[in-house]
């Protein structure tokens, strides 16, 4: 075995779990202490990763010498050298211990460095009193909402939006120091939540002038333990917003509608957005999906005809939210229309790609929540004149709800997809159960279900499965920590 590959693999797993030791050890025991096959991603050699790696090497050398000295001496120098080499080689299997010790030793310095960065970012925000901050929280839909707001508001304002995957306090603080200055008048922040209090902490750094909640469901249930914890954490973006803030909530989400009164202040300006074009609250009317042009054709009150270049019906709700926020920010109808018409699809989120052989690929590989999966199935079902293929490894971090959630996905697929490609793991058998259950209930012929041991095998075989005119949707992509 290649020793470098072994120690790099163990550091990669630590990085995958965001340097959380408890989750790291669970992952090691689940996946094994040495690599099996190729990883889907590569270790990012950040400053923190390099430092932990260097400290582990020093510990390896020190431990080798100490153990060698502890063993009784032999007369033959060659035996002594051989023993030292054996100890040195055996300790390659203990790098997970060296990494863990390094992380513990670094913690005070890491904590201090993070707090310095966050304090500097807070100072930067305070130095920009005219900067409007839009905070977006939710179990799903945050990135798409952020991108749509950025595109619409940019037709008048100088907008800075957090880049993809930057949604933690340190990540946002670094982004503020690097990208937010006097040139921007709006900052749009995607606020991630993994544990109770995460969003509140972000709001202390960047208290929102406008708070948006996109939706609440069981995403991260494994970490957050209960839907109640998820709800209260996401609503921190509302309860910790500035006095008099505009609060924009998804009126189609039952968990939001059920709980919002517990968190909205009396002086907040409250708006609901909706994808239901028949709702009085929704500004987007007469919406119709064009399967040829791959866009929504709609009328907007006071603005007229617009084309919304997104596949998901949730786009109508996001545009409705963008209109309400734009008007709060004193944009006129002409500026709003320009912004709506230049909306483009978000990468890896129901992103349409015209592929060779007249195959339409819909890349939804960054969607990993129940509401997003349901929307993906609805999108696929609209292509009534095409053979429809759905490929998925299922969802992760669904906790105790995993079985019921995946059976529901299967039931939805039974009426939408002609072929379902499943990756063998702990959750996809429930999807197949849901498909079979739905077919029996409506006396429908069986959907074709194809199984593969890995996503790599499935992708390699697609050339023998796909036909001209097919529509294939890739839903979710598990990271190495879940495989």
QUIQUILIN-V694602 format. One record per pair of residues at least 24 apart in sequence whose ideal C-beta (glycine too) atoms are under 8 Angstrom apart, sorted by the first residue. I is the first residue (numbers start at 1). J is the second residue. D is the distance in Angstrom with one decimal. If there is no record, write none. Layout:
# QUIQUILIN-V694602
((I J D) (I J D))
This chain:
# QUIQUILIN-V694602
((1 34 6.5) (3 89 7.5) (3 92 4.5) (5 35 6.1) (6 34 5.3) (6 35 6.8) (6 92 5.9) (6 93 7.3) (6 95 7.2) (7 53 7.9) (7 56 7.2) (7 92 6.4) (7 95 4.3) (8 43 5.9) (9 34 6.8) (9 35 4.1) (9 39 7.3) (10 95 5.0) (10 96 4.8) (10 99 6.3) (11 43 6.1) (11 49 6.4) (11 52 6.8) (11 53 6.0) (11 56 7.7) (11 95 7.4) (11 99 6.0) (12 39 6.4) (12 42 7.6) (12 43 4.3) (12 480 7.6) (13 480 7.6) (13 481 7.0) (14 52 7.5) (14 96 7.8) (14 99 5.5) (14 103 7.4) (15 43 6.2) (15 44 6.6) (15 46 7.9) (15 49 6.0) (16 479 6.4) (16 480 6.1) (16 481 4.4) (17 481 6.3) (19 48 7.4) (19 103 6.0) (21 100 5.8) (21 103 6.5) (21 104 7.9) (24 96 7.7) (24 100 7.4) (25 96 7.9) (27 481 5.4) (28 96 5.9) (31 480 7.7) (31 481 7.8) (31 483 7.8) (33 93 6.7) (33 96 6.6) (34 93 7.6) (39 480 5.2) (40 455 7.9) (40 479 7.0) (40 480 5.4) (40 483 7.6) (41 479 7.1) (41 480 6.5) (48 106 7.8) (48 110 7.2) (51 102 7.7) (51 106 6.7) (52 99 5.8) (52 102 4.6) (52 103 6.2) (52 106 6.9) (55 98 7.4) (55 101 8.0) (55 102 3.9) (55 105 7.0) (55 106 7.3) (56 95 5.7) (56 98 3.7) (56 99 5.4) (56 102 5.4) (59 98 4.3) (59 101 6.4) (59 102 7.0) (60 88 7.6) (60 91 5.5) (60 92 7.6) (60 94 7.9) (60 95 7.2) (60 98 6.0) (63 91 5.8) (63 94 7.7) (63 98 7.8) (64 88 4.5) (64 91 5.8) (67 91 7.9) (114 169 7.5) (114 170 5.0) (117 170 6.0) (117 173 4.8) (117 174 6.2) (117 177 7.1) (118 169 5.8) (118 170 6.8) (118 173 4.6) (118 205 6.1) (120 173 7.3) (120 177 6.0) (121 172 7.3) (121 173 3.6) (121 174 7.7) (121 176 4.3) (121 177 5.7) (121 205 6.2) (122 204 8.0) (122 205 5.9) (124 176 5.5) (124 177 6.2) (124 180 6.5) (124 181 8.0) (125 176 6.6) (125 180 7.7) (125 205 7.3) (125 206 5.9) (128 180 7.2) (128 181 7.7) (128 182 6.6) (130 185 6.3) (131 180 7.2) (131 184 6.6) (131 185 6.3) (131 186 7.3) (131 187 5.9) (132 185 6.5) (132 186 4.9) (132 187 7.4) (132 209 4.7) (132 210 6.9) (132 329 6.9) (133 186 7.9) (133 187 5.2) (133 189 6.6) (133 206 5.1) (133 207 6.9) (133 208 5.1) (133 209 5.3) (133 210 7.4) (134 186 6.6) (134 187 7.1) (134 188 4.6) (134 189 6.9) (134 208 6.4) (134 209 7.1) (134 210 4.4) (134 211 7.9) (134 212 6.6) (134 325 7.0) (135 189 5.3) (135 191 5.4) (135 202 7.3) (135 203 6.6) (135 206 6.7) (135 208 3.5) (135 210 7.3) (135 211 5.3) (135 212 7.0) (135 237 4.8) (135 241 7.0) (136 188 6.9) (136 189 6.8) (136 190 5.4) (136 191 6.3) (136 212 4.6) (136 213 8.0) (136 214 6.5) (136 237 7.5) (137 191 4.6) (137 193 6.6) (137 199 5.2) (137 211 7.6) (137 212 7.4) (137 213 5.8) (137 214 7.4) (137 234 4.8) (137 235 7.8) (137 236 7.2) (137 237 3.9) (138 212 7.8) (138 213 5.5) (138 214 3.3) (138 215 4.9) (138 216 6.7) (138 234 5.9) (138 250 7.5) (139 214 7.8) (139 215 5.7) (139 216 5.2) (139 217 4.7) (139 218 7.5) (139 219 4.1) (139 220 7.2) (139 230 6.5) (139 234 6.8) (139 369 5.8) (139 371 7.4) (140 214 6.4) (140 215 5.1) (140 217 6.5) (140 219 6.2) (140 367 7.8) (140 369 4.3) (140 371 4.9) (140 372 5.2) (141 214 3.7) (141 215 5.5) (141 250 7.7) (141 314 6.2) (141 318 7.3) (141 371 7.6) (141 372 7.6) (142 167 7.5) (142 190 4.7) (142 191 7.6) (142 192 7.8) (142 214 5.6) (143 190 6.3) (143 346 6.1) (143 349 6.5) (143 366 7.5) (144 310 7.7) (144 312 7.7) (144 314 7.2) (144 315 7.6) (144 318 6.1) (144 346 5.1) (144 349 5.6) (145 212 6.2) (145 214 5.2) (145 318 5.2) (145 321 6.8) (146 188 5.3) (146 190 5.1) (147 346 4.9) (148 310 8.0) (148 315 7.4) (148 318 4.6) (148 319 6.5) (148 321 7.9) (148 322 5.4) (148 343 5.8) (149 188 5.5) (149 212 7.9) (149 318 8.0) (149 321 7.6) (149 322 5.4) (149 325 6.5) (150 188 5.8) (151 339 5.9) (151 342 5.8) (151 343 5.1) (151 344 7.2) (152 319 7.6) (152 322 4.2) (152 323 7.8) (152 326 5.8) (152 336 6.5) (152 339 3.4) (152 340 6.0) (152 343 7.1) (153 186 5.9) (153 188 7.8) (153 322 7.4) (153 325 7.2) (153 326 6.1) (153 329 6.7) (153 331 7.2) (153 339 6.6) (154 339 6.7) (155 331 7.4) (155 335 4.8) (155 336 7.3) (155 338 4.4) (155 339 3.9) (155 342 7.5) (156 326 7.9) (156 329 7.7) (156 331 5.0) (156 335 4.6) (156 339 7.9) (157 185 5.3) (157 186 4.9) (157 329 6.7) (157 331 7.8) (158 183 5.7) (158 184 4.9) (158 185 5.3) (158 186 7.1) (159 184 6.7) (159 185 7.9) (159 186 4.7) (159 187 7.8) (159 188 6.4) (160 184 4.2) (160 186 7.2) (160 187 5.0) (160 188 7.3) (161 187 7.5) (161 188 4.2) (161 189 7.8) (161 190 7.9) (162 188 7.0) (162 189 5.3) (162 190 5.2) (164 347 7.8) (166 190 7.4) (167 191 6.0) (167 192 3.3) (168 192 6.0) (169 201 5.6) (169 202 5.8) (169 205 6.0) (172 202 6.5) (172 205 6.6) (172 206 6.8) (173 205 6.4) (176 206 7.5) (186 329 7.2) (191 237 5.9) (193 220 6.8) (193 224 7.6) (193 230 7.4) (193 233 4.8) (193 234 6.1) (194 220 5.9) (194 223 5.2) (194 224 7.5) (195 223 6.3) (195 224 6.9) (195 233 7.6) (196 224 6.9) (196 229 5.3) (196 232 7.1) (196 233 5.2) (197 233 6.9) (197 236 7.5) (198 233 6.2) (198 236 8.0) (199 233 5.6) (199 234 6.4) (199 236 3.9) (199 237 5.2) (199 240 7.5) (200 233 7.8) (200 236 4.2) (200 239 8.0) (200 240 5.3) (203 236 6.2) (203 237 6.3) (203 240 3.7) (203 241 7.0) (204 240 7.3) (207 240 6.6) (207 241 6.5) (207 242 5.1) (208 237 6.3) (208 240 7.9) (208 241 4.5) (208 242 6.6) (208 245 6.0) (209 241 7.5) (209 242 5.6) (209 245 5.7) (209 246 7.2) (210 241 7.8) (210 245 6.3) (210 246 4.6) (210 247 7.9) (210 248 6.7) (210 325 6.0) (210 328 6.9) (211 237 4.7) (211 238 4.9) (211 241 4.2) (211 245 5.6) (211 246 7.4) (211 247 5.0) (211 248 7.1) (212 237 7.5) (212 248 4.7) (212 249 7.8) (212 321 6.5) (212 325 7.7) (213 237 6.4) (213 238 6.5) (213 247 7.9) (213 248 7.6) (213 249 5.1) (213 250 6.3) (213 256 5.8) (213 260 7.9) (214 250 5.7) (214 253 8.0) (215 250 5.1) (215 253 4.5) (215 255 7.7) (215 256 6.9) (215 371 5.8) (216 253 6.1) (216 255 3.9) (216 256 5.9) (216 259 7.9) (217 255 7.0) (217 369 5.9) (217 370 5.3) (217 371 5.3) (218 369 7.6) (218 370 6.2) (218 398 5.6) (218 399 7.0) (218 401 5.0) (218 405 6.6) (219 368 7.1) (219 369 4.1) (219 370 7.5) (219 397 6.9) (220 397 5.4) (221 397 6.4) (221 398 5.8) (221 399 3.7) (221 400 7.5) (221 401 6.1) (222 396 7.9) (222 397 4.2) (222 398 7.0) (222 399 4.4) (223 397 6.5) (225 399 7.7) (227 255 7.2) (231 255 6.0) (231 259 5.4) (235 259 6.8) (235 260 7.4) (235 262 7.3) (235 263 4.1) (238 263 4.6) (238 264 6.0) (238 268 7.4) (239 263 4.6) (239 265 7.5) (241 268 7.1) (243 267 5.7) (244 268 7.1) (244 269 7.1) (245 269 7.3) (246 271 6.7) (246 325 7.0) (246 328 5.1) (247 271 7.1) (248 272 7.6) (248 273 6.0) (248 321 5.2) (248 324 6.1) (248 325 6.2) (249 273 7.3) (250 274 7.7) (250 317 6.6) (250 321 8.0) (251 279 7.4) (251 281 5.8) (252 276 6.5) (252 317 6.4) (253 371 7.9) (269 328 7.5) (271 321 7.8) (271 324 4.8) (273 317 5.1) (273 318 7.4) (273 320 4.3) (273 321 3.8) (273 324 6.5) (274 316 8.0) (274 317 5.6) (274 320 6.1) (275 313 5.2) (275 314 5.6) (275 315 7.6) (275 316 4.2) (275 317 3.6) (275 320 7.3) (276 316 8.0) (277 316 6.2) (281 320 7.8) (282 316 7.1) (282 317 7.5) (282 320 5.1) (283 320 5.2) (283 323 4.9) (283 324 7.3) (284 308 7.9) (284 316 4.8) (284 319 5.6) (284 320 5.2) (284 323 7.7) (287 313 7.9) (287 316 5.3) (289 313 7.7) (289 382 5.8) (291 382 5.9) (291 383 5.9) (291 385 8.0) (294 352 5.0) (300 336 7.9) (300 337 7.4) (300 340 7.1) (302 333 5.3) (303 333 4.9) (303 336 6.1) (303 337 4.9) (303 340 7.6) (304 337 7.0) (306 337 6.3) (306 340 4.7) (306 341 5.9) (307 341 6.1) (308 340 6.6) (308 343 6.0) (309 343 5.5) (309 344 5.6) (309 345 6.3) (310 343 6.6) (310 345 5.8) (310 346 7.8) (310 350 6.9) (311 345 7.2) (311 350 4.4) (311 352 6.1) (311 362 6.7) (311 379 4.9) (312 350 4.9) (312 375 5.0) (312 376 7.9) (312 378 7.9) (312 379 6.0) (313 375 6.7) (313 378 6.6) (313 379 7.9) (314 375 5.9) (315 343 7.7) (319 343 7.4) (350 375 7.5) (350 376 6.6) (350 379 6.0) (357 466 6.8) (357 468 5.5) (358 468 4.3) (358 469 5.7) (359 466 5.3) (359 467 7.9) (359 468 7.0) (359 469 7.5) (359 470 5.0) (359 471 7.6) (359 472 6.5) (360 386 7.4) (360 470 7.4) (360 471 4.6) (360 472 7.4) (361 472 5.7) (361 474 7.1) (362 471 6.8) (362 472 7.1) (362 473 4.2) (362 474 7.1) (363 474 5.5) (364 473 5.9) (364 474 6.1) (364 475 4.9) (364 476 7.3) (365 474 5.1) (365 475 7.4) (365 476 6.4) (365 477 4.0) (366 476 7.9) (366 477 7.2) (367 475 6.2) (367 476 5.9) (368 395 5.5) (368 396 6.3) (368 397 7.9) (368 476 4.8) (369 395 6.8) (370 395 6.8) (370 398 7.7) (370 405 5.2) (370 408 7.4) (370 409 7.5) (373 409 5.3) (373 412 7.9) (373 475 6.0) (373 476 7.4) (374 408 7.9) (374 409 7.5) (374 412 6.1) (376 473 5.8) (376 475 5.0) (377 409 7.3) (377 412 4.5) (377 413 5.9) (377 416 4.8) (377 417 7.4) (378 416 7.4) (379 473 7.0) (380 416 5.3) (380 417 6.1) (380 471 6.6) (380 473 5.0) (381 415 7.1) (381 416 3.8) (383 471 4.6) (386 469 5.5) (386 470 6.3) (386 471 4.7) (387 418 5.0) (387 419 7.1) (387 467 6.5) (387 469 6.8) (387 470 4.9) (387 471 7.3) (388 416 6.5) (388 417 5.0) (388 418 5.1) (388 419 7.4) (388 470 7.7) (388 471 5.3) (388 472 8.0) (388 473 7.7) (389 417 6.6) (389 418 6.8) (389 419 4.4) (389 420 7.7) (389 421 6.6) (389 465 7.2) (389 466 7.3) (389 470 5.9) (389 471 7.0) (389 472 4.2) (389 473 7.2) (390 416 7.4) (390 417 4.2) (390 419 7.3) (390 420 5.2) (390 421 7.0) (390 472 7.6) (390 473 5.2) (390 475 6.4) (391 420 7.8) (391 421 4.0) (391 422 7.9) (391 423 7.9) (391 458 6.2) (391 472 6.6) (391 473 7.2) (391 474 5.5) (391 475 7.0) (392 420 7.9) (392 421 7.5) (392 422 6.7) (392 423 7.2) (392 428 7.4) (392 431 7.3) (392 474 7.7) (392 475 4.2) (392 476 5.7) (393 422 7.7) (393 423 4.0) (393 425 5.9) (393 427 7.8) (393 428 6.7) (393 455 6.2) (393 476 6.1) (393 477 7.3) (393 478 4.8) (393 482 8.0) (393 483 8.0) (394 422 7.8) (394 423 7.6) (394 425 6.6) (394 427 3.8) (394 428 5.0) (394 430 7.8) (394 431 6.2) (394 476 7.0) (395 427 6.8) (395 476 6.3) (396 427 7.9) (396 478 6.3) (396 482 4.7) (398 427 7.6) (402 427 5.7) (402 430 7.3) (403 430 5.1) (406 430 3.7) (406 431 5.0) (406 434 6.7) (407 431 7.4) (407 433 5.6) (407 434 3.8) (407 437 7.0) (408 434 6.3) (409 434 6.3) (410 434 2.2) (410 435 4.2) (410 436 7.7) (410 437 7.3) (410 438 6.9) (411 435 7.2) (411 437 6.4) (411 438 4.2) (413 447 6.9) (414 438 3.6) (414 439 5.4) (414 442 7.8) (414 444 6.7) (414 447 6.0) (415 442 7.8) (415 444 7.7) (417 447 6.1) (418 447 6.5) (418 448 6.7) (419 447 7.0) (419 448 4.6) (419 449 7.9) (419 450 6.6) (419 465 7.2) (420 447 5.6) (420 448 7.2) (420 449 5.0) (420 450 7.4) (421 449 7.9) (421 450 4.9) (421 451 8.0) (421 452 6.8) (421 458 5.6) (421 465 7.6) (422 449 6.3) (422 450 7.3) (422 451 5.6) (422 452 7.5) (423 451 7.9) (423 452 5.8) (423 453 7.7) (423 454 6.5) (423 455 5.4) (423 458 6.3) (423 478 7.8) (424 451 5.9) (424 452 6.9) (424 453 5.3) (424 454 7.9) (425 478 7.6) (425 482 7.9) (425 483 7.3) (454 483 7.6))
